[in-house]
């Protein structure tokens, strides 16, 4: 278990240049210097993936995830993150969402291992649901257990948004739940998506308590910069 900021960046319509010097120098430097930071990961979109049930388009330009061992440490770091986000270039928008992150073991393991493999399938469930607590409980009870059986899977995580917005200046994403499955490479992910487990998971999806929010699935490569 850990506590994270998910900082997701998107470009405005018509903007094609993501101002890489700002992202790769100023932003990374500021995040690396956060007090009590335990890890910093950058996620960038990657192509060549094949999920038979999802073909979501328009991934974030970049996701930065800052990890802390306690909620107090996360909240203490928030003002510094806000100050840096107030300076991002024109044409770029951002959300910052505070969440608790929980790891689940993969098949054959009794405990969850560390996050090491670089390919992530980043899934987010957006509000609303008729009964959000029932939705989350149903999902967590079975979905990670099914995902654990994917061939080649390396890590499984669920993300639980914190009850109160952590930032007063930068909007948060309207998530009710996040999920992430991790593989060594795109090829391993594609193999998993063609396995019987993927079809079982689709059947489980149809058993979810009723919700009307969007579900997004984005294939991304993760780079660990600290921790």
C-alpha positions in Angstrom: 0.0 0.0 0.0 1.2 3.5 -0.8 -0.2 7.0 -1.6 0.2 8.6 -4.9 -0.4 11.7 -7.0 -1.4 10.9 -10.5 -0.6 14.0 -12.6 -2.0 13.6 -16.1 -1.2 16.0 -18.8 -3.1 16.6 -22.0 -2.7 19.0 -24.9 -5.4 21.4 -26.0 -6.9 20.9 -29.5 -4.5 22.1 -32.2 -1.4 21.9 -30.0 1.1 19.4 -31.3 4.3 20.3 -29.4 4.3 19.1 -25.8 7.1 21.4 -24.7 9.5 18.5 -23.9 12.1 20.7 -22.2 9.6 21.6 -19.5 8.5 18.1 -18.9 11.9 16.4 -19.1 13.8 19.0 -17.1 11.7 21.4 -15.0 8.9 19.0 -14.0 11.1 16.0 -13.4 13.5 18.0 -11.3 10.8 19.5 -9.2 9.1 16.2 -8.6 12.4 14.4 -7.7 13.0 17.0 -5.0 9.7 16.5 -3.2 10.2 15.7 0.5 9.6 12.1 1.5 9.2 10.9 -2.1 9.6 7.2 -2.3 9.2 6.8 -6.1 8.7 8.8 -9.3 7.4 7.2 -12.5 6.7 8.7 -15.9 4.2 7.0 -18.2 4.1 7.7 -21.9 1.7 6.2 -24.5 2.9 3.3 -26.6 1.4 1.8 -29.8 1.3 -1.7 -31.2 -1.1 -3.1 -28.7 -4.2 -5.3 -29.3 -7.0 -5.7 -26.8 -10.0 -7.3 -28.5 -12.4 -5.5 -26.3 -11.0 -2.0 -26.0 -9.6 0.5 -28.5 -9.6 3.7 -26.5 -8.0 6.7 -28.3 -6.6 10.0 -27.0 -4.3 8.9 -24.2 -2.8 11.5 -21.9 0.4 13.1 -23.2 2.2 12.1 -20.1 1.3 10.7 -16.6 3.6 11.4 -13.7 3.1 9.3 -10.6 4.7 10.4 -7.3 4.6 7.8 -4.5 4.7 8.3 -0.8 4.5 5.9 2.1 1.9 7.8 4.0 -1.1 10.1 3.3 0.5 12.8 5.5 3.6 12.8 3.4 1.5 13.1 0.2 -0.5 16.0 1.5 2.6 17.8 2.8 4.1 17.6 -0.7 1.0 18.9 -2.5 1.8 22.6 -2.3 5.1 22.1 -4.1 3.4 20.1 -6.8 0.8 22.8 -7.3 3.4 25.5 -7.6 5.1 23.7 -10.4 1.9 22.9 -12.2 0.9 26.5 -12.2 3.9 27.1 -14.5 3.1 24.5 -17.2 3.2 25.7 -20.8 0.3 27.2 -22.7 -1.8 24.6 -24.5 -1.2 22.0 -21.8 -3.8 21.0 -19.2 -3.4 18.8 -16.2 -5.3 17.0 -13.5 -3.8 15.9 -10.1 -5.6 13.0 -8.4 -4.6 11.7 -5.0 -5.1 8.0 -4.5 -4.2 5.0 -2.4 -2.5 2.3 -4.4 -2.7 -1.4 -3.4 -0.8 -4.2 -5.0 -2.1 -7.7 -5.5 -0.2 -11.0 -6.0 0.0 -12.6 -9.4 -0.9 -16.3 -9.9 1.4 -18.6 -8.0 2.6 -15.9 -5.5 1.3 -15.3 -2.0 2.5 -11.7 -1.8 2.7 -8.9 -4.3 6.1 -8.2 -5.7 7.7 -4.8 -6.4 6.8 -2.7 -9.5 9.6 -3.4 -12.0 8.3 -4.3 -15.4 7.9 -1.3 -17.8 4.7 -1.9 -19.7 1.4 -0.8 -18.0 -2.2 -1.0 -19.1 -3.7 1.9 -17.2 -7.4 1.6 -16.6 -9.7 4.1 -15.0 -13.4 3.9 -14.1 -15.0 7.3 -13.9 -18.1 8.3 -11.9 -21.0 7.9 -11.6 -22.3 4.6 -10.4 -25.6 3.9 -8.8 -23.8 2.6 -5.7 -20.1 3.4 -5.9 -19.2 1.5 -2.8 -20.9 -1.7 -4.1 -19.2 -1.2 -7.5 -15.7 -0.9 -5.9 -16.3 -3.9 -3.6 -17.5 -6.1 -6.4 -14.5 -5.2 -8.6 -11.9 -5.7 -6.0 -13.4 -9.0 -4.8 -12.8 -10.7 -8.2 -11.1 -8.7 -10.9 -7.6 -8.7 -9.5 -7.9 -12.5 -8.9 -8.8 -13.0 -12.5 -6.1 -10.7 -13.8 -3.5 -12.7 -11.7 -4.0 -15.6 -14.2 -2.9 -13.6 -17.3 0.1 -15.3 -18.8 3.2 -13.2 -18.3 1.7 -10.8 -15.9 4.1 -9.1 -13.5 2.1 -6.7 -11.3 -1.5 -5.8 -10.5 -2.6 -2.6 -8.8 -5.9 -1.0 -7.8 -6.2 2.7 -7.1 -8.7 4.2 -4.7 -9.2 8.0 -4.8 -8.9 9.8 -1.5 -12.2 11.2 -0.2 -11.2 14.8 -0.2 -9.5 16.6 -3.1 -5.9 17.0 -2.3 -5.4 20.2 -4.4 -7.4 23.4 -4.3 -5.8 24.9 -7.5 -5.5 22.0 -9.9 -8.6 19.9 -10.8 -8.7 16.2 -10.0 -10.0 13.5 -12.3 -13.4 12.2 -11.4 -12.4 8.6 -10.8 -14.1 6.1 -8.6 -11.5 3.4 -9.2 -8.3 2.7 -11.0 -6.6 -0.5 -12.2 -3.2 -1.3 -13.7 -1.8 -4.5 -15.0 1.9 -4.7 -15.8 4.0 -6.8 -18.3 7.6 -6.9 -19.5 6.8 -5.8 -23.0 4.0 -5.1 -25.6 4.4 -8.6 -27.0 3.6 -10.2 -23.6 0.6 -7.9 -23.1 -0.7 -8.9 -26.6 -0.3 -12.5 -25.7 -2.3 -12.0 -22.5 -5.1 -10.2 -24.3 -5.6 -13.2 -26.6 -5.7 -15.7 -23.8 -8.9 -17.2 -22.3 -8.5 -15.1 -19.2 -9.3 -11.9 -21.2 -12.6 -13.4 -22.2 -13.4 -14.4 -18.6 -12.6 -10.8 -17.5 -15.1 -9.5 -20.1 -17.8 -11.7 -18.7 -17.0 -10.4 -15.2 -17.2 -6.9 -16.6 -20.9 -7.5 -17.5 -21.6 -8.5 -13.9 -20.5 -5.1 -12.5 -23.1 -3.1 -10.5 -24.7 -0.5 -12.8 -22.5 2.5 -13.6 -22.7 5.1 -16.4 -19.3 6.7 -16.3 -16.6 6.3 -18.9 -13.9 3.5 -18.7 -10.6 4.3 -20.2 -7.8 1.8 -21.1 -4.4 3.2 -22.2 -1.2 1.3 -23.0 1.8 3.1 -21.6 5.5 2.6 -21.0 6.7 3.4 -17.5 10.1 4.9 -16.7 11.2 5.0 -13.1 13.2 8.1 -12.3 13.5 7.9 -8.6 13.0 5.2 -5.9 
